[in-house]
Amino acid sequence: MLFNLESLVRFATSSLIRHRYHRNHVMQAKRILKKIEGVKGSLSQHIVRQCDGYAIEMLGHRHFAAWLYVYSAVAGRFKAGWIPDNYYGSVVVPKLKGDYGKVSSLKPLNFTIFSSNSFPDILSYSNGVFFDAECRVLPHDSIKGILFADQDRVVYKLNNSSRGRGIFFFDRESFDLGTIYKLGNGLFQRLINQHEVFREFAKESVATLRMTTVSEDDGTTSLRACYLRLGGGTDTHVQSVSHTRIPIDMKSGAFHNVGFTTDWLEIDCHPTSKVKFQGKFIPAYAECLQLVTELHKRVPYVRCIGWDVTLDDKQNVKVMEWNAEHNDIKFSEATQGPCFSDLHWERLKGC
């Protein structure tokens, strides 16, 4: 009897969590759709029926239709093969990543996993101890000297930081070990002097190129989506609440003629600098592509990864972040997708 009661409680709890998860996604998608329809007009009933039918028949529930409405509003039509963001999070992520995806939130492990100088990492702080890139313990009184040996400013990123949150900047004068102890585990990185192509749009914040790769069943890795994120105004770093996103051609590295605001509305130039997107290209794009597909081979058990890379003023590729858990796919699906249709992720619902 006790066992049955415990099972019932667990089932009820998990059902409530699932309900809230999908409800939140539906509400978010509805808010975005309302913004888009305010400019483009209402989605046709024909497209709505296509989205509903695909969500129910192929994905298993109507609550997956909400993001399909958004994708269709952006694309101007419905496309079979799209993966709704809540389907990705509730079905694909658990089935194709499991607990492995959580590793990317533990930023000091960059040293151990990749052993690549493409990361601007300097040293880390974990569980009361400072470590260098070789995982050697560092004396606390040596940290300031190491951090500012050849630079005047550094960035500190907390574990589990995302969407531009949990990021702190320190200079020689403001740096204090007591602050680090209070903030908790994280990673120190060098500040990057970004390439002039990015600096032309926003000088204060370093642009990030979000490249989404997958590890396929045969072990090969491939790029599936790519877009550029630019900061706005006086932002010190790119943040989800204020960024501008521009789709990037995955073959050539060319900017799309239009970008998108945080409300998913189309613009043809950066909102602050007014620099137009048309005619711009990502420098050293081939090197960016080669790097992320090679790095993904170090963690093939995570089947889909979002890499945030940039280029410094000497055109060196730098990996600022990697997201192996619920990396963003919805923007890429809407503007470049379907990005994963050949992988048949819709079949995972029955696994």
C-alpha positions in Angstrom: 0.0 0.0 0.0 2.8 2.4 0.9 4.6 1.6 -2.3 1.5 2.3 -4.4 1.0 5.6 -2.5 4.6 6.7 -3.2 4.3 5.8 -6.8 1.1 7.8 -7.1 2.8 10.8 -5.5 5.8 10.6 -7.8 3.5 10.3 -10.8 1.3 13.2 -9.8 4.4 15.4 -9.1 6.0 14.6 -12.5 2.7 15.2 -14.2 2.4 18.6 -12.6 6.0 19.5 -13.6 5.3 18.5 -17.2 2.1 20.5 -17.2 3.9 23.6 -16.0 6.7 23.1 -18.4 4.5 23.0 -21.4 2.2 25.7 -20.1 5.1 28.1 -19.8 6.3 27.3 -23.3 2.9 27.9 -24.7 2.6 31.2 -22.9 6.0 32.3 -24.2 5.3 31.3 -27.7 1.9 33.1 -27.6 3.6 36.3 -26.5 6.1 36.2 -29.4 3.4 35.3 -31.9 1.3 38.3 -30.8 4.3 40.6 -31.5 4.9 39.1 -34.9 1.2 39.1 -35.9 1.0 42.8 -34.8 3.4 43.5 -37.7 2.7 40.8 -40.3 -0.9 40.1 -39.6 -2.7 37.0 -38.2 -1.5 33.5 -39.1 -3.9 31.9 -41.6 -6.3 29.2 -40.4 -4.8 26.9 -43.0 -1.4 27.2 -41.4 -2.8 26.8 -37.9 -4.5 23.6 -38.9 -1.2 22.3 -40.4 0.6 23.1 -37.2 -2.1 21.5 -35.0 -2.2 18.3 -37.2 1.6 17.9 -37.2 1.9 18.5 -33.5 -0.7 15.8 -32.7 0.0 13.2 -35.3 3.8 13.4 -35.5 4.9 14.8 -32.1 2.1 13.4 -29.9 0.4 16.4 -28.4 -1.2 19.7 -29.4 0.9 21.7 -26.9 3.8 21.3 -29.3 1.9 23.4 -31.9 2.5 26.8 -30.1 6.1 27.0 -31.3 5.1 25.8 -34.7 2.9 28.8 -35.0 5.9 31.1 -34.2 8.1 29.3 -36.7 5.4 29.6 -39.4 4.8 33.3 -38.7 8.5 34.0 -39.1 8.9 31.8 -42.2 5.6 32.8 -43.8 4.6 29.1 -44.2 4.5 25.8 -42.4 7.4 23.4 -42.8 7.2 19.7 -41.9 10.2 18.5 -39.8 10.4 21.4 -37.4 11.2 20.7 -33.8 9.3 22.8 -31.3 11.4 24.1 -28.4 9.3 22.3 -25.8 9.5 19.0 -27.7 13.3 19.5 -27.8 13.5 20.1 -24.1 11.0 17.4 -23.0 11.8 14.6 -25.5 15.1 15.2 -27.4 17.3 16.4 -24.6 16.5 13.6 -22.1 16.8 10.9 -24.8 19.9 12.1 -26.7 21.8 13.8 -23.8 20.8 12.4 -20.5 23.0 13.7 -17.7 26.0 14.3 -20.0 24.6 17.6 -21.2 24.9 19.0 -17.7 28.7 18.9 -17.8 28.9 22.1 -19.9 27.6 24.1 -17.0 30.7 23.1 -15.0 32.9 25.6 -16.8 36.3 24.6 -15.2 36.0 21.3 -16.9 36.8 23.0 -20.2 40.5 22.4 -19.4 40.0 18.7 -18.8 37.6 17.9 -21.7 39.0 19.8 -24.6 42.7 20.6 -23.9 42.3 23.4 -26.4 43.9 26.9 -26.5 40.8 28.1 -28.3 39.2 28.8 -25.0 40.2 32.1 -23.4 40.3 30.4 -20.0 42.9 31.4 -17.4 42.2 29.7 -14.1 39.2 28.4 -12.2 37.8 28.5 -8.6 36.1 25.3 -7.5 35.0 24.2 -4.0 37.4 26.5 -2.2 40.4 25.9 -4.4 42.0 27.7 -7.3 43.3 25.7 -10.3 45.3 26.4 -13.4 44.8 25.0 -16.9 46.7 21.8 -15.9 44.4 21.3 -12.8 47.3 22.2 -10.5 46.3 23.9 -7.2 47.3 27.5 -6.9 48.0 29.5 -3.7 45.3 32.0 -3.0 47.9 34.8 -2.6 49.1 34.2 -6.2 45.8 34.6 -7.9 45.7 38.4 -8.5 49.3 38.3 -9.9 48.4 35.6 -12.3 45.2 37.2 -13.5 46.7 40.6 -14.1 50.1 39.6 -15.2 49.6 40.8 -18.8 46.1 42.4 -18.8 44.2 45.0 -16.8 40.7 43.4 -16.8 39.2 39.9 -16.7 35.8 38.3 -16.7 34.5 35.8 -14.2 31.7 33.4 -15.2 29.8 31.4 -12.6 28.9 27.7 -13.2 25.4 27.4 -14.6 25.5 31.0 -15.9 23.4 31.4 -19.0 21.6 34.0 -21.1 24.1 36.6 -20.1 23.6 36.2 -16.3 26.2 35.2 -13.8 29.0 37.2 -15.5 31.2 39.6 -13.7 34.1 41.9 -14.7 37.1 42.8 -12.5 40.1 45.1 -13.0 43.2 45.3 -10.8 41.6 47.8 -8.5 38.2 46.2 -8.1 39.5 42.6 -7.7 39.0 41.0 -4.3 39.3 37.4 -3.4 36.5 37.8 -0.8 34.1 38.6 -3.6 35.1 35.4 -5.5 34.5 33.3 -2.3 31.0 34.8 -2.0 30.2 34.3 -5.7 31.2 30.7 -5.7 32.5 28.2 -8.3 33.4 29.6 -11.7 36.0 30.3 -14.4 38.2 33.3 -15.2 38.6 34.2 -18.8 40.6 36.8 -20.7 38.8 39.7 -22.3 38.7 39.4 -26.1 39.5 42.3 -28.4 37.0 41.3 -31.0 37.4 41.5 -34.8 36.7 44.8 -36.5 33.7 43.3 -38.3 31.9 42.8 -35.0 33.3 45.9 -33.4 31.6 48.0 -36.1 28.2 46.9 -34.8 28.8 47.1 -31.0 32.1 48.2 -29.4 31.4 47.4 -25.8 30.2 43.8 -26.0 31.9 40.9 -27.7 29.7 39.4 -30.5 29.1 35.7 -30.3 28.5 33.3 -33.2 26.1 30.6 -32.1 27.0 27.4 -34.0 24.8 24.3 -33.4 26.4 20.9 -34.1 25.1 17.4 -33.9 26.9 14.1 -33.4 25.2 11.7 -35.8 24.6 7.9 -35.3 27.8 7.1 -37.3 29.9 9.4 -35.2 30.3 12.2 -37.7 29.7 15.7 -36.5 27.9 18.4 -38.6 26.8 22.0 -38.4 23.0 22.4 -38.3 22.4 26.1 -37.6 24.3 29.3 -37.2 23.4 32.8 -36.2 25.3 35.9 -34.8 24.4 37.6 -31.5 25.2 41.2 -31.1 24.9 43.3 -27.9 23.0 46.6 -27.8 23.6 50.0 -26.4 26.1 50.1 -23.6 25.8 46.3 -22.8 29.2 45.0 -21.5 28.3 41.6 -22.9 25.7 39.9 -25.0 22.5 39.3 -23.1 19.3 37.5 -24.1 17.1 40.5 -22.9 18.7 42.9 -25.3 20.6 41.1 -28.1 20.1 41.3 -31.9 20.3 38.0 -33.8 21.2 37.6 -37.5 21.0 34.3 -39.3 24.3 33.3 -41.0 24.6 31.3 -44.2 26.0 27.9 -43.1 28.0 27.5 -46.3 29.5 30.9 -46.9 29.3 32.7 -43.6 27.4 35.6 -45.1 25.0 37.6 -42.9 21.3 37.4 -43.8 19.9 40.7 -45.0 17.7 41.0 -42.0 18.2 40.4 -38.3 15.7 40.0 -35.4 15.0 41.9 -32.2 14.2 40.3 -28.9 10.6 40.5 -30.0 11.4 38.5 -33.1 10.7 41.5 -35.4 12.8 42.0 -38.5 15.3 44.8 -38.8 17.9 45.5 -41.5 20.5 47.2 -39.3 21.8 47.2 -35.8 19.5 49.2 -33.5 22.2 51.2 -31.9 25.0 51.6 -34.4 22.7 51.5 -37.4 25.2 49.5 -39.4 23.4 47.4 -42.0 23.7 43.6 -42.1 23.6 43.2 -45.9 26.9 42.4 -47.5 28.7 41.4 -44.3 30.6 38.1 -43.8 32.0 36.2 -40.8 35.8 36.3 -41.1 37.6 32.9 -40.9 34.2 31.2 -41.1 35.8 27.9 -42.3 38.1 27.9 -39.3 35.1 28.4 -37.0 33.3 25.5 -38.6 36.2 23.2 -38.4 36.9 24.0 -34.8 33.4 23.3 -33.4 32.9 20.1 -35.4 36.3 18.8 -34.2 35.6 19.9 -30.5 32.2 18.1 -30.6 34.1 14.8 -31.3 35.5 15.1 -27.8 32.0 14.8 -26.3 30.1 12.6 -28.8 27.7 11.3 -26.2 26.1 14.7 -26.1 24.3 14.6 -29.4 23.6 18.3 -29.9 25.7 21.3 -28.7 25.4 25.0 -29.1 28.9 26.7 -29.3 29.4 30.4 -28.7 32.5 31.4 -30.7 34.0 34.7 -31.7 37.1 36.1 -33.5 39.7 38.3 -32.0 41.5 41.2 -33.6 44.1 38.8 -35.1 41.3 36.6 -36.5 41.9 33.8 -34.1 38.8 31.7 -33.3 37.9 31.7 -29.6 35.2 29.5 -27.8 33.5 31.6 -25.2 30.9 29.1 -24.1 29.4 25.7 -25.0 25.9 24.6 -24.1 25.3 20.9 -24.1 22.0 20.8 -22.2 18.9 22.7 -23.5 20.8 24.8 -26.1 18.6 27.2 -28.0 17.2 25.8 -31.3 13.9 27.7 -31.7 15.4 30.8 -33.4 17.4 28.6 -35.9 14.4 26.4 -36.6 12.3 29.5 -37.4 14.9 31.2 -39.6 16.9 28.3 -41.1 15.0 25.2 -40.3 14.0 22.5 -40.3 17.6 21.9 -39.2 17.2 18.3 -37.9 14.6 16.7 -40.1 16.9 14.0 -41.5 17.6 12.8 -37.9 13.9 11.9 -37.4 13.7 13.2 -33.8 10.0 13.0 -34.0 10.3 9.2 -33.6 11.9 9.7 -30.1 8.5 10.3 -28.6 7.7 6.6 -28.6 11.0 5.5 -27.2 
